[in-house]
Amino acid sequence: MQAKQYDVDEMATLVDEQKAIFNPDQVAAFDTILESITNNQGYLFFIHAAGGCGKTFLYNTIATKVRRRGQVALCVTLSGIATLLLDKGRTFHLHFKIPLSIYEDSMAGLKHNSYMFPVLQQTKVIIWDEVPMQHKYDINAVDQCPRDLLEVSNHLHFIALELTYYLE
């Protein structure tokens, strides 16, 4: 599968190098999030900080660590420009087929025969940058998508909204 073709030795080195320059808040966030992923706890996380404080650096390190394990990490964001900063980033509209005009009952357009369905089945974490700029209906549609398709209540680790880390 294309989503899982990586040089794991290079990735291990990269994660070690990046963690070595984390500030204490980044270390705490990284460790807590990876613990949730490793133990299938299904927690939701929100990383809050001003621009330039290392959020994207943290997101990319988490994604690399997950992919290093042979698992799938999806990195999504609102805008196409922001996707350039995330490793293998895509807009959430592309990944989940969310309509541009969103309503309370809008659903993701992913189906069982979609090219993304097997990827979603293997996804261990969704990292969604810029989530505070999203409409709540977008978030609800993305949250409901794996629940409907995978028929599970707590499969993915969706880094978005529960435990807040303030990076400085």
C-alpha positions as CSV (number, residue, x, y, z in Angstrom):
1,M,0.0,0.0,0.0
2,Q,1.4,3.4,-1.0
3,A,0.5,5.0,2.4
4,K,3.0,2.7,4.2
5,Q,6.1,2.7,2.0
6,Y,8.8,4.3,4.1
7,D,12.5,3.8,5.0
8,V,12.0,2.8,8.7
9,D,15.7,3.2,9.6
10,E,15.8,6.7,8.3
11,M,12.6,7.5,10.1
12,A,13.9,6.2,13.4
13,T,16.9,8.5,13.1
14,L,14.7,11.4,12.2
15,V,12.4,10.9,15.2
16,D,15.4,10.7,17.5
17,E,16.9,13.9,16.1
18,Q,13.7,15.8,16.3
19,K,12.8,14.6,19.8
20,A,16.3,15.7,20.9
21,I,15.5,19.4,20.2
22,F,11.9,19.3,21.6
23,N,11.1,21.7,24.4
24,P,9.7,20.2,27.5
25,D,6.1,20.9,26.5
26,Q,6.6,19.2,23.1
27,V,8.2,16.2,24.9
28,A,5.2,15.9,27.2
29,A,2.7,16.2,24.3
30,F,4.6,13.7,22.2
31,D,4.9,11.1,25.0
32,T,1.2,11.5,26.0
33,I,-0.1,11.2,22.4
34,L,2.1,8.2,21.6
35,E,1.0,6.5,24.8
36,S,-2.6,7.0,23.7
37,I,-1.9,5.6,20.3
38,T,0.2,2.7,21.6
39,N,-2.4,1.7,24.1
40,N,-5.4,2.3,21.8
41,Q,-6.9,4.7,24.2
42,G,-8.6,6.8,21.5
43,Y,-8.1,10.2,23.2
44,L,-8.5,13.5,21.4
45,F,-5.9,16.1,21.7
46,F,-5.7,19.8,21.0
47,I,-2.3,21.5,20.6
48,H,-2.5,25.2,21.2
49,A,0.3,27.7,20.5
50,A,1.1,30.8,18.6
51,G,2.6,30.5,15.1
52,G,6.2,29.5,15.1
53,C,6.1,27.6,18.4
54,G,6.6,24.1,16.9
55,K,3.2,22.6,16.5
56,T,3.8,21.4,12.9
57,F,7.2,20.1,13.9
58,L,5.5,18.1,16.7
59,Y,2.8,16.9,14.3
60,N,5.3,15.7,11.8
61,T,7.4,13.9,14.4
62,I,4.3,12.1,15.7
63,A,3.3,11.1,12.2
64,T,6.9,9.9,11.5
65,K,6.9,7.8,14.7
66,V,3.6,6.2,13.9
67,R,4.7,5.5,10.3
68,R,8.0,4.1,11.6
69,R,6.0,1.4,13.4
70,G,4.4,0.5,10.0
71,Q,1.1,2.1,10.9
72,V,-0.8,4.8,9.0
73,A,-0.9,8.4,10.1
74,L,-3.1,10.8,8.1
75,C,-2.2,14.5,8.2
76,V,-4.9,16.8,7.1
77,T,-5.6,20.5,7.2
78,L,-8.0,23.1,5.9
79,S,-6.0,24.8,3.2
80,G,-3.8,23.5,0.4
81,I,-1.0,25.8,1.5
82,A,-0.9,24.4,5.0
83,T,-0.7,20.9,3.6
84,L,2.7,21.7,2.3
85,L,4.1,21.9,5.8
86,L,2.7,18.5,6.9
87,D,4.5,15.4,5.9
88,K,2.2,13.7,3.3
89,G,-0.4,16.3,4.2
90,R,-3.7,16.6,2.3
91,T,-6.8,18.7,2.8
92,F,-9.5,17.1,4.8
93,H,-11.8,17.6,1.9
94,L,-9.6,15.4,-0.3
95,H,-9.1,12.6,2.3
96,F,-12.7,12.4,3.6
97,K,-14.7,13.8,0.6
98,I,-16.4,16.4,2.8
99,P,-18.6,18.7,0.7
100,L,-17.5,22.4,0.5
101,S,-21.0,23.5,1.4
102,I,-21.5,21.9,4.8
103,Y,-24.7,21.5,6.8
104,E,-25.5,19.9,10.1
105,D,-26.5,16.6,8.5
106,S,-23.6,16.6,5.9
107,M,-21.7,13.3,5.7
108,A,-18.3,12.4,4.4
109,G,-18.4,11.1,0.9
110,L,-16.2,8.1,1.5
111,K,-17.7,4.7,0.7
112,H,-16.6,1.1,1.2
113,N,-15.4,1.0,-2.4
114,S,-13.4,4.3,-2.2
115,Y,-9.7,4.2,-2.7
116,M,-9.4,5.7,0.8
117,F,-11.4,3.0,2.6
118,P,-8.5,0.5,3.0
119,V,-6.2,3.4,4.1
120,L,-8.8,4.5,6.7
121,Q,-9.1,0.9,7.9
122,Q,-5.4,0.9,8.7
123,T,-5.2,4.5,10.0
124,K,-3.9,4.7,13.6
125,V,-4.0,8.5,14.0
126,I,-5.4,11.5,12.2
127,I,-3.5,14.7,12.8
128,W,-5.7,17.7,11.8
129,D,-3.9,21.0,11.7
130,E,-5.9,24.3,11.8
131,V,-8.9,22.5,13.3
132,P,-10.0,25.6,15.2
133,M,-10.7,27.3,11.8
134,Q,-13.0,24.5,10.8
135,H,-16.8,24.7,11.0
136,K,-18.1,22.3,13.6
137,Y,-20.1,20.5,10.9
138,D,-16.8,19.7,9.1
139,I,-15.4,18.2,12.3
140,N,-18.6,16.2,13.0
141,A,-18.6,14.8,9.4
142,V,-15.0,13.7,9.7
143,D,-15.6,12.2,13.1
144,Q,-18.6,10.3,12.0
145,C,-16.9,8.9,8.8
146,P,-14.8,6.2,10.4
147,R,-17.5,5.3,12.9
148,D,-19.9,4.7,10.0
149,L,-17.5,3.0,7.6
150,L,-15.6,0.9,10.1
151,E,-18.5,0.3,12.5
152,V,-16.5,1.1,15.5
153,S,-16.9,3.8,18.2
154,N,-13.2,4.4,19.1
155,H,-10.9,3.3,16.4
156,L,-8.9,6.3,15.6
157,H,-6.8,8.7,17.6
158,F,-8.0,12.0,16.3
159,I,-5.7,14.8,17.5
160,A,-8.2,17.6,17.9
161,L,-10.0,18.5,21.1
162,E,-9.5,17.1,24.6
163,L,-6.2,17.5,26.3
164,T,-4.7,20.9,25.7
165,Y,-0.9,21.5,25.5
166,Y,0.4,25.1,25.4
167,L,3.7,25.1,23.5
168,E,5.9,28.1,24.3
